[in-house]
């Protein structure tokens, strides 16, 4: 959680889409609400139904022009009945490259109980085709996270993967946060 707040702290932008400043303010407000919550015990998760978590994502990517901080929005959907999790990442804005077209989507994540009894999810495979600074960028990665608060009312976690632009593959790492 602290890494998420630190990554967002330096974000600014003048773009038409939500700017880094807008995303930073909204994400900071959310982080203040979520940071105090405990990890949800697996036994406290709902056993049926689903939940939609809306929030923010920040990624650090090595692009042909150099390192780029990318901020955006995320929607995570958890189906407690079948134990599956999916996500969409959208409205991406790069610190230097501006608006990034496209969406990163994922499915197949699995809700699980960790060794100390806390609730999380893992193995959520992500992929997407983006346009970054006029170039096609293929994203491939994975995300995992934890449920926080009463009955899993928030999610936080990490994203890792790579982006391929013009045959050049670069690492991507980041964090996300969301609330019901």
Buried (B, 14 or more C-beta within 10 A) or exposed (E): BEEBBEBBEEBEBEBEBBBBEBBBBBBBEBBEEBBEBEBBBBEBBEEEEBBEBEBBBBBBBBBEEEEBBBBBBBBBBBBBEEBBBBBBBBBBBBBEBBBBEBBBBBBEBBBBEEEEEBBBBBEBBBBBEBEBBEBEBBBBBBBBBBBBBEBBBBBBBBBBBBBEBEEEEBEBBBBBBBBB
